[in-house]
């Protein structure tokens, strides 16, 4: 399937109910996957990242623009970030199997439709630009909404590519384009008193001022701090670490040290790996050396959900209940991770930020562990099956067979017991997410807790059935007793989460 990424930026970051309506309008289009929603109250801006097939990406982008047209009024909008419209910018980015030319076609098709149906002036930029002076987004956005309001009528150079030569009174204008993958990266330089330095640093590092060719940068004041806001438009040519070092060097030359940095939206994994490798000077590093890479590879033998379901439904005894329990636990961890991700970095939930960052990190690790347990459970069953096939004669062989069966059954009980242990922790994290996380996602935290409880109970069944198969069940009694304790504790954690959900219903 040919896929396109689209990253529309909307001039609203303070009203979550408006952001939700825009997001839902995009998500309602067939085959659209929302990957990330990132709002910033100081910028008063939201970035939504979605992926869609080429044949529906244009409809999804238009749905978001239409929703913003109805919900956002630029006449009353104020924020730190430059903007010309309710939907400020809509870039299409080619993914594997899709060409830049196809993204240019999408940009122009959406632009024509926006101008015709919504009466919003449209400027094509980057690779979709129809003239050289519009390739750079900063040039298109020059003067912002207020400046464009007059210039669009009087300056021939500001005539739009589509739509009326009159700015829309509430929706403004919109820039629509096609570009390679962009990384939005901000570096903070301490208190707002350092804003003049941030502006000097931004000027020094941005390509248009003679700095790094593939970097766009502005000096801004955000939440009482001085920020160098950057767009890295080609991380192959200008990697993340080079951009950071350039900011750091310029800032330190002016007597200021960067305090922290942040990403807005998504970033390719390789970009962060490259930065880490450069920082610690790893030689001969390969992404295959990361644990997560190997876990993904192991889990992707039957990677799709449809493939896993089909394998469970087959006449083969594996994957069976133990693998399904681990898979359900992994889904619970993923939902918990999502709720935490929708909480961290939001000023409204600042009091819970530290706790939710811990939840985010731990649920990610637990999800990877449970994904690995899916395969380990099937392997444990295979060991039991192999032991039962050992020869029964002579007596020495029979004795070896009995011992091998006992060892395999205990091993097969220990794997789901580990699943149950992990699921208890997932349920506890889900409860914390329900109580302290973003209340708009409380039902997701509740589903996570219920899934974790079901997964723990299912894993405990598998512990007990394997212990029951032992000739001497006392050898596995401690395992079965621990499994029952874990079920009780998980049920308690799930009850805390569901109690919190009920408060919001």
N, C-alpha and C positions, 0 to 999 in steps of 0.2 A: 504494500500500500504506500502511495506517495503521500508524505506528511509535510505539513507546513507549521512552523511556529509563528504565533502572532503575539505581540506584546503591547497592547494598547495602553496608553497613559491617560488617566482621567483626572480632571481638576476637582477632585473631592477626596479628602482624607480624614475628615472629621465627623462624618455622619455614616456610621456603619450600616444603617438601614438602606441608605442610598447605594452604597457600594455593593451590598448584597443583591439589590434589585438589578444592578448592571451585570453583576456576575451571573445571576440566574438567567438573565436574558441571553447571555452568550452560551451558557451551559445547556439551554433548552434546544439548541440546534443539534441536529443528528450527528453523532460520532465525534463530538467535541469533548476533549479532556482538559479540564482546568488543572494546571500544574501548580500555580502559585498566585496568591493575592497578597500584595504588600502595600499597606497604607502608611502614610506619614502625615501626622497632624501639622507639623511645622511647615512642610512643603505644601500641605493641603492637597495631596496628590495620591493617587492609587495606581499601582502598576499591576495589571492582570496578565498572566502568562498562560496561554492555552495552545494546544496542539490539535490539529484537525486535518482530515484529508483535503487534498487540493480542491475537490469539488464542493466542499461545504465551508471551507475557511472564510470565503468572502461573505457568505450569509451570516456567519458567526460574528465577524468583525462589524458588519452593518448593524446587527442586532444590538451590540454594545454601544455603538455610536447613536443609534436611535433612542436607546434608553437614557443615555447621558443627555441627549438633546431635550428630553422631556423632564429631567430631574435636576439639572444643574443650571444655575443662572450666573453667568460670568460678570454681570453687573454688580453682584454682591460678593464675588469671590476674591479672597486675599490669601496669599501664601508666599513662601520664600522662593519657590521655583518659578522660572519664567514659563509663560503659557499664552497661547492664543485662542484656545477653545475649551469647551466643556470636555470634549474628547480632544486632547491636545495633539497627540501623535500616535499613528498606527503603523508600525513597521511589520512587514512580512519577512520571515527568515527561512530560507530553504533548509530542510533537513535531508537526511540520506534518501536518495531516489528522486529528489525534486531539484529543479534548476533555478538559478537566479532569474532567468527569463520568465519562468512561470510565476514567480513572486512579483515581478514587475507587472505582469498581466493582471494579477489579482489586485495590486494597488490601484491600477488605472481603472479596473472594473468597479471597484468599491468607490473610488473617487467620483466617477461619473454618476453612480447611483446616489451617493450622498448629496451631490450638487443638485441632482434632478428631483429627488423625492423629499429631501429635508431642507432644501434652499440654504445649505451651508457652503460657503466658499471653501474650496479644497486646493491645497498646494502639494504637488508631488515632489518628493525629496529623495536624497541618496541615489541609489541605482535606478529609481523610477523617475528621476527628475527629467523634465523636458528641456531644461536650459542649465548651463553650468553654474550660474549664480544661485541655484536652488539645491545644489547637491548637499550643501552644509545646512543642517537643521538650524543652527544658530542664526544663519542669514535669513531663513524663512521666518523665524520667530522674532526677528529684530523689532523692537518697539512694543512687543507683546500685544495683548488684546486692545489696550487703550490706544497705542500708537497705530495699530493696523486699522482701527475703526475709521480714521480719517484718511490714511494713506491709500487704502484700497480703492477709494473713489477718485483720488486726485493724481496718484503716481502710477504711470503706465507699468513701471517695473514691478508693482505690487498687485497687478491683476491676477486673479486666481486661474488655475488650470481648468477647474470645473466650478459650476455654481455661479451665483450672482456676484456682481461686482459691488457688493454691499454686505458688510459683516452682519451675521445673524445677531440680533440684539441680546439674546441670552446664551446661545450656543457658540458664538464667536466664529472661528474658522478651525480647520483641522489640517494637519500635515499627514499625508499618507505616503508610505514609501516601501522600499525593499532594501535589505542590507544583510551583511553577514551577522553572525551571532555577536551581540554586544553585552559587555559586562558593566553593570552600574556599580561603581566602587567609590566610597567616600572615606576620606581621612580627616580626622578631627585634630585641631591644633590648640586645644585648650579653650579658655574663656572667650567671650565675644569681643573683648578688648583686642584680641589678636586678629580680628576680621581684616584689617588692612594688610596684615602679613599673609593671610589666607588668599587674598586677592592677588597679591604679588606672586605667591607660589603658584597659583592657578595659571596666571599669565605666563610664568616661566616654563611650566610643564606642558601646556596645551600646544598642539601642533600648529594652530593658526597663528601663534605668536613666536614660532620658531623653536618650540620645544619638541616633545615626542610626537611624531607624525600621526600616530593613530590614537591620540588621546584628546578628548574634549574636556575642558575643565572650567569651573566657576568657583569663586570664593563666596561663600554664603554664611549667614548667621542662622543657626538651627538650634532651637532649645537652649539659647543662651551660650552657645559654643560656636567657635569659628570652624568652618568646614570647607575642605577642598572637595567639591563634588565632581566626580569624573565619570565619563563614559569611555570605556576601552573598546574601540570599534573593531579592532583586529588583534586578538591576544596572541596570534601566531607571530605577528610582527612586533608587538609591544606587550610582553607578558605582564601579568599582575605584579610580580615582584619588582620588575623594572620601573613600573609606574610608582609603586610605593617608595622605592629607593630614591626616585627623582624628587618626590614630594619631601621626603625626609631630608635629603641633602639640601634642597633649597630652603626649607624651613629652618634647619639648624644653622645655615649660614646667616639667617636673620635672628638667631637667638631663641628659636622656639623648637620644642621637641614634640612630635606627634604623640597624642595620648591614646588613641584607639582608631580602629577603622571598622567599616561595615559594608555588607553587600546589600543591594536592593534587588529583589527577585532572585532568579536562578543563575547558576554558574556551571559550566562544564566541569566535571570532576577532574579532568586532566589539568585544568588551569591551576587548581589548588595543589594538586600533586607536584606540578612543575615548580610552584612557589616553595613548597616544603623541601623538595629535593635541592633546589638552589640554596636555600637558607642553611641547611646542614651539610651541604657539599657532598651529597651521596654520589658515589661513582658506580656506573653500570646499573642504575636502578631500573626496574621494570614494574609496571602496574600489577603484573601477576604476582608480585611479592606481597601485595596487601591481602589481609585476611578476607576482607569483604569481596574482593575480586574472586577469590577461590570459593567462597560461600555461594556467590551468585552463579558461578560455574557449576557447582554441585547441585544447586537447586534448579538449574535450568535444563537438566537432562529431560525433564518433562515440564518445561517452563510455564506454559500457558495454563490458566485456570481450567479452560476447557479440556486440555490434555490431562490434567490431574484428575478432574472429575471423571473423565472417560476411563482412566486407569483404575480408579476406585470401583467404578461400575462393572468392570470386566470380571471374568470368572477366576482371575488370578487372586490369591489371598493377599497379595501386596500390590499397592499400599492398602493397609487395613485401618482398623480403628485407631491404633496408636499413631499412625502417620496423620490421619485426619485430625486427631486431637491436637497434634503439634501444629498442623497447618491452621487450625482455628485459633490457636494461641498466637501464632504469628500475625494473623489478621487483627486480633485484639491489640497486640503491640503496635501495629501500624496505625490503628485508629487512635490509640493513646498518643502516639507520636504526632499525629495530625492535630489533635486538640492542643497539645503543647506548642506546636509550631504556629497555631493561630493565636497564641497568647503572648509569646515572648516578643520583646521589642515594641509592644504597644504601650504608649504612655498611660492609657486608661487602666492597664493591669500591672503597673510598675511594682506594686507591693508584692506581687506573686512572681515577678520576673525570674529571680534567682531560683526559686523552687521549680518553676516550669522549665527552665533551662536544664536543670538536673533530670527532670522527667523526660525531656526530649532526648537527652543523651543516653539515659539508661534504657528507655523503651526501644531506641534504635538498636542497641546492643542485644537486648533480649529478643527482639524480632529476628535478628540474624541467628541467634542461638537456636530458636525454635525452628527456623527454616532448615537448619542443619539437622535437627532432630527428626524431621520428616523422613529423611533418607536413612538415618541411623536406626530408626524403628524397623524399617523394612529389612535392613541388614541383620538386625537382631533376630527377626523371625527366620531369616534364611539360615542363621546359625543353628537355631532350634531344629528346623527341618532337616538340616544336614546331620545333626546328632542322631535323630530318630532313624536315619537311613544307615547307620553304622551296623556292622554285622553283630548278630546275637549269639553266635557260636564261634569258638568254644567258650568255656566259662570265663577265661581271661578277657576275651573280646566283649562278652556280655557285661562284665564288670566295668570295662573301659567305656562301653556305650552308656551304661547307667550314669556314670560320673560325668560324661560329656553332656548328657541330656540335662542333668541337674545344673551344671555350670552354665549351659546355654539358656535354660529357663530363668536362672537368677540374673544373667546378663540381660535377657529380654524383659525382665521386671525392672531392672535398674534404669533402662532407657526411658520408659514412660514415667518412672518416678522423677527423673530429672525434668521431664516435661511438666509434671505437676508442680515441682518446686518453682520453675520459671513462671508458670501461669499464675501462681499465687502472687508473685511479685508484680506481674503485669496487672492483675486485678487491683492490687494496692495502688499502683501508679495511676490506673484508670480512675479510682476513687478520688485520688488527690486532684486529678485533672478535672473531674466533675465538680469538686468543691471549690477549687481555687482558679480553675482555668477560665477561658473565654466562655461566658454563659450562653453565647449563641451556638456553641458546639457541645452543650451539656448532654444532649441526647446521644451524640457520638461517643462520649465518654461512657454513658450508660450501656450502650451496645458493646463497647469494648470490655466492660466489666462482666457483662453476661456471657460474652463469648469466652472470656478467660475462665469463668466459673465452669461452663460446659466443657471446655477443653481439659481443665483440671480433673473434673469428675470422670470424663472419658479416659484420661490417662490412668486414673486410679483403677478403673475397671481392668485395664490391661496389666497393671501391676498384680492385681488380685488373681486374675485368670492364670497368669504364669506361675504365681506362687502355688495356686491350687493344683497345678500339674506336677509338682514335686512329690516324689515318693515320701519324703519327709518334709511336710509343710513347715515344720518348725524352723527349717533353715531359711525360710523367707518371711517368717512372721514379722520381723522388725520392719521389713520393707512394706508389707501390707498395712501395718499399723501407722507408719509414717504417712503413707498415701491417704489414709482416712483423716489424719490430722490436717493434712494439707487441704483436703476438700472442705473441711469445716472452716478453716481460716479463710479460704478463698470465697466461700459462700458469705462469710461475714463482710469481707471487703466489697463484694458485689452488692450486698445489701446497703452499704453506706453510699455507694454510687447511685443505685436506683432510688434511694430515698432523696438524694439531691436532685435527681431528674424530676421526680414527682413534684417537687417544690416549684419547678418552672413550667409545669404543664397545666 
